[in-house]
Amino acid sequence: MKLSSAMSRLGTETAFEVLVRARALEARGKDVVHLEIGEPDFDTPRNIIEAGCEALQSGWTHYGPSAGLPDLREAIASYLNRSRGTSYSADNIIVTPGGKPIMFFVILALLEPGDEAIYPNPGFPIYESMINFTGAKAVPSPIRESNEFALDVDELEGLITPNTKLLIINSPGNPTSGVLTGADIERIAELAVKHDLIVLSDEIYSEIIYEGEHVSIATMPGMAERTIVLDGFSKTYAMTGWRLGYGAMPVDFAGQINKLMVNSVSCTSVAVQRAGIEALEGPQDDVRAMVAAFRARRDIMVEGLNAIPGVSCLNPKGAFYVFPNISGTGKSSREFADSLLEEHGVAALAGTSFGKHGEGYLRLSYANSEENLRKALDRIRCAAEQARG
């Protein structure tokens, strides 16, 4: 079967490949600590599960509007307006089965050959993959440890050309957990207005932040009409398997994205959407408890990693990842990650899974129990000592 040339430009997400390898090792009896998958290890809060079950029992089992249920879109707009200081209405919101379709649809709707799009590197791999798929030029914006894994705005300005159409930002970031400051966001917004750029702001980790407050670029002067905010329920409410995400965007652009929904998945599960309303409007105690647990786990990981010769690790400001520098082991990211899995039973991701600027690093998700994290740290120490000879 002859595929289109565009298919050769699509990448993948390494986390799922490593998970398959780790499961195969477990099937052969090897004990593996899973630090590869970016999902909370907590169960979805009970009130959300009950709302989903009630929706199914009450007949929410049919097609719904492609853009999403009006009640959920209203709830999302209200949540964003409370948490971000925006002024969205339901007409600005498109509900999708997970957050990835917003990336997919927005990039597909905006880019074509000859355009350029700037994206964070290391960054979520689907950004680069989808830019390449459209035939546009993917321009990496290096995310460096020396800048505390925040985008360097001066460097960003030097990447902008007359062909630049889209800028992707992600804060808190995956894989680095870097957070953009309010001052950073303000300067990026000024560049976007000056150069007439559209911004896709991936804010999926906005509720998992350990210091300060999340700032959305959509609130900056001149940005409401040129920003698409991507968010969802997977990380905040431990709803990864429910597949529920959304984008907030200018109303006219929302109509175009809705056409892509109609032509692809038709609509998002209406029962899942009913559960989403409960997630936003119900009690938030479980969310606060999860963030507190992540903070404690972060501290364990950072302290433990910095005690290992050849390894150093910044203190993450958000999300639930550490991005330790392992260059002192003398191994490449891929070599060290493979050794960790095959020889020491720790499933981790090489920094290069997130782009070339991830060389010398690993991404470790601390969405696991404190006991397992301590076990993983012991094994990482053994791997580092072995690598250093």
CORJOPE-V551670 format. One line per field, one symbol per residue. ss: DSSP state (H for helix, E for strand, C for the rest). phi: phi as a letter, one per 40 degrees, with the letter a starting at -180 (. if undefined). psi: psi as a letter, one per 30 degrees, with the letter a starting at -180 (. if undefined). Layout:
ss = ???
phi = ???
psi = ???
This chain:
ss = CCCCHHHHHCCCCHHHHHHHHHHHHHHCCCCCEECCCCCCCCCCCHHHHHHHHHHHHCCCCCCCCCCCCHHHHHHHHHHHHHHHCCCCCHHHEEEECCCHHHHHHHHHHHCCCCCEEEEEECCCHHHHHHHHHHCCEEEEEEECHHHCCCECHHHHHHHCCCCEEEEEEECCCCCCCCCCCHHHHHHHHHHHHHCCCEEEEECCCCCCECCCCCCCHHHCCCCHHHEEEEEECCCCCCCHHHCCEEEECCHHHHHHHHHHHHHCCCCCCHHHHHHHHHHHHCCCHHHHHHHHHHHHHHHHHHHHHHCCCCCECCCCCECCEECCECHHHCCCHHHHHHHHHHHHCEECEEHHHHCHHHCCEEEEECCCCHHHHHHHHHHHHHHHHHHHC
phi = .ccccccccccabcdcccdccccccccchccbccbcccadcccdddccdcccccccccgcbbdbdcchcdccccccdccccccbgcbcbdccbbcbcgcddcddcccccbbadhcbbcbcacadccdcdcccdcgcccbcbcbbdcbffbcccccddcccbdccbbbbbaadcbbcgcbccdcddcccccccccbfccbcbcbcbccbbbagbcbcccccdgbdcbbbcbaibcccbfbdccfaaabbaddccdcccccccdcbbgacdcccccccccdcbccbdccccccccccccdccccccccccdgbaaccccafbbbbccbcccgbcdccccccdccbbgbcbbcdccbhccccgbbbbcccaccccccccccccccccccccg
psi = jkllfeeffkaajfeeeeeeeeeeeefggkkkkjgekikkgllkkeeeeeeeeeeefggigallkeflkeeeeeeeeeeeeeffgahllfffkkklilfefeeeeeeefeklkflkkklkjklkffeeeeeeefflkjjkjkjkefghgkkjeeeeeffklffkekkkljkklkffgkkkleeeeeeeeeeeeeghkkkjjjhfgffikfkalkkkffflkgfefgkjkkaafeeeghheffijalkklkeeeeeeeeeeeefdgelkkeeeeeeeeeeefakgeeeeeeeeeeeeeeeeeeeeeffkkfklkljkfaahklikjgfffglleeeeeeeeeeffhjjlkkfffglfggkgllkkkgilleeeeeeeeeeeeeeeeeef.
